[in-house]
Amino acid sequence: MTLPERLAQYHAAEGAEEYFDEYTKFHRKLSDRREHKLLDGYFERVGKVTTALDLPCGWGRYMPYLRSHGAEVLEADYSGSMVQKVAEVFPETPLLGRMRCFGHRIPLEDKAVELVFSMRLSHHLPDPVVRREHVEELFRVAERWVIFTYFDRASLKNVIRRARTAIGLSKKHPKNTLSRAQVREIAKNAGFKIHEDPMLFVVGSGHRLVLAERV
Ligand SMILES: C[S@@+](CC[C@H](N)C(=O)[O-])C[C@H]1O[C@@H](n2cnc3c(N)ncnc32)[C@H](O)[C@@H]1O
């Protein structure tokens, strides 16, 4: 599970405000652009979708994008303040719903929505069991498509981080990672095929953006 202090920070109103403000920064705009470019390519394959779960939704950064592809969107996040923020930022936008839940315990039936979308959660989950359960839940709840990010164990950023920590040059904690093979195995067991999983950036980021389809 995410560290309790971190969760409390996200849940607090100030935490939601801070995260919202982050998106005015240059590096965020840059990674936003890269994410959108990859996602536009994914949606050429996916086409129109009927329903989507956006978990974690944060302040709703991706909700209008999902709606632009036809989806009625269910916005969900551990943080009540984030879920509330969605309604503040987009007061006029009709939603399928908003709810609070953990990313690894989704209170929905199997195949409840056509697309499950989980951007930038996995690397916040320090417990490897929870990290795995989160990915399994995404596949369980998706009727057809899953799009999500995770931090790749073999990424340059993580390898350097581990090496620096091992020789005492850094005191930073290891990243919360998954291996590519592990993600492929979870997808296969759930009956999904991974179409694409490129790095967001080869240098400076270890996130992979996965597009998977139920086969
Ligand atoms: C980096 S933000 C990403 C938000 C959104 N997907 C985006 O890309 O803008 C991480 C979000 O995960 C939520 N979160 C953290 N731990 C969580 C957990 N265990 N389950 C569900 N949501 C969680 C936080 O409240 C926060 O809104």
Ligand as a Chemical Component Dictionary entry (heavy atoms), coordinates in Angstrom:
data_LIG
# 
_chem_comp.id                   LIG 
_chem_comp.type                 NON-POLYMER 
_chem_comp.pdbx_formal_charge   0 
_chem_comp.three_letter_code    LIG 
# 
loop_
_chem_comp_atom.comp_id 
_chem_comp_atom.atom_id 
_chem_comp_atom.alt_atom_id 
_chem_comp_atom.type_symbol 
_chem_comp_atom.charge 
_chem_comp_atom.model_Cartn_x 
_chem_comp_atom.model_Cartn_y 
_chem_comp_atom.model_Cartn_z 
_chem_comp_atom.pdbx_ordinal 
LIG C1  C1  C 0  0.654  11.194 -9.771  1  
LIG S1  S1  S 1  -1.084 11.312 -9.448  2  
LIG C2  C2  C 0  -1.778 10.787 -11.001 3  
LIG C3  C3  C 0  -3.178 11.289 -11.234 4  
LIG C4  C4  C 0  -3.686 11.159 -12.677 5  
LIG N1  N1  N 0  -3.726 9.777  -13.121 6  
LIG C5  C5  C 0  -2.806 11.952 -13.611 7  
LIG O1  O1  O 0  -2.041 11.375 -14.390 8  
LIG O2  O2  O -1 -2.892 13.188 -13.549 9  
LIG C6  C6  C 0  -1.299 9.997  -8.360  10 
LIG C7  C7  C 0  -2.729 9.875  -7.825  11 
LIG O3  O3  O 0  -2.847 8.597  -7.208  12 
LIG C8  C8  C 0  -3.678 8.704  -6.070  13 
LIG N2  N2  N 0  -3.310 7.573  -5.228  14 
LIG C9  C9  C 0  -2.165 7.375  -4.513  15 
LIG N3  N3  N 0  -2.157 6.152  -3.960  16 
LIG C10 C10 C 0  -3.321 5.554  -4.340  17 
LIG C11 C11 C 0  -3.877 4.253  -4.114  18 
LIG N4  N4  N 0  -3.244 3.345  -3.386  19 
LIG N5  N5  N 0  -5.076 3.976  -4.686  20 
LIG C12 C12 C 0  -5.734 4.893  -5.434  21 
LIG N6  N6  N 0  -5.252 6.132  -5.681  22 
LIG C13 C13 C 0  -4.058 6.451  -5.145  23 
LIG C14 C14 C 0  -3.348 10.063 -5.513  24 
LIG O4  O4  O 0  -4.389 10.549 -4.689  25 
LIG C15 C15 C 0  -3.157 10.888 -6.781  26 
LIG O5  O5  O 0  -4.362 11.477 -7.198  27 
# 
loop_
_chem_comp_bond.comp_id 
_chem_comp_bond.atom_id_1 
_chem_comp_bond.atom_id_2 
_chem_comp_bond.value_order 
_chem_comp_bond.pdbx_ordinal 
LIG C1  S1  SING 1  
LIG S1  C2  SING 2  
LIG S1  C6  SING 3  
LIG C2  C3  SING 4  
LIG C3  C4  SING 5  
LIG C4  N1  SING 6  
LIG C4  C5  SING 7  
LIG C5  O1  DOUB 8  
LIG C5  O2  SING 9  
LIG C6  C7  SING 10 
LIG C7  O3  SING 11 
LIG C7  C15 SING 12 
LIG O3  C8  SING 13 
LIG C8  N2  SING 14 
LIG C8  C14 SING 15 
LIG N2  C9  SING 16 
LIG N2  C13 SING 17 
LIG C9  N3  DOUB 18 
LIG N3  C10 SING 19 
LIG C10 C11 SING 20 
LIG C10 C13 DOUB 21 
LIG C11 N4  SING 22 
LIG C11 N5  DOUB 23 
LIG N5  C12 SING 24 
LIG C12 N6  DOUB 25 
LIG N6  C13 SING 26 
LIG C14 O4  SING 27 
LIG C14 C15 SING 28 
LIG C15 O5  SING 29 
# 
